[in-house]
């Protein structure tokens, strides 16, 4: 008999599954953290993501991982 694994997006990184169900794609974007703000003063700003857009970029990277795990069928709930 088969089994259905329930994983977080982070846990699924590097794995593939025949069917993937993703829910809650409408999560709010997070704000930059104090650590990111402090590090920003130490690095070259021309090669860094804009602080006000980090949350959006993080969300895109996270959902790329989630949406690219499906081999045959991807189901997205909003």
N, C-alpha and C positions, 0 to 999 in steps of 0.2 A: 504494500500500500504506500502511496506517495505521501509527501508531507509538504506543508506550506510554511516557509520561513517568513517571519516578520522581522525586518531589519530597519535600522535607521539608514538614511542616505549615506552617512559616514561609514557604517558597517558594510555597506554594499560596494564600496569602492574597490575596483579591481575584479569584481565578480560579474557573471552574466546569468540570466534566468530566462526561460522560455516566455514567461508572462510576468509583467511588472505592473503593479497598481500603485499609482502615486496620488496622494491626497493632500489637501491643504496647500495648493500652489499659490494661494493669495496671501501668504504670510507678509507682514510688514517688513520693510527693510530696516536693518539695524543701523545705529549711528556708529561713528568711529569711536574707538575706546580711548581712554586716557593714555594707554601705552602707545597706541598708534600715533596720537597727537605728539607725544614726547619724542618718539623715534623719528617722526617727520622732520624735527628740527636738526637731526644728525645726518640725514641722507640727502642725496642729490634730488631735489624736487622735480627736475625735468624728466626723470625716469620713473617717478612714482605715480600711482593712481591719485586723482584728486580726492582729498579727504571727504568732501561732501558726496562723493559717488562710490566710496568703498562698499557701503552696504548693498548697493545695487549690483556691483561687480561680484561680491561674495555670493549673493543670491543666484546670479547667473551661473557661476561656477558650480554651486551646489546642485542646481537643477540640471545642469549638463550631466553631472555624474548620475543623477537619478534617472534621467530620461534615456541615457545611453546604455543602461543595463539590460534592456529588453532585447531578446533574440527574435521573437516572433510576434508578440502582442504587447502593446503599451496602452494602459487604461489610465486616464487622468481625471480625477474628481476635483471640482472647484468648490 
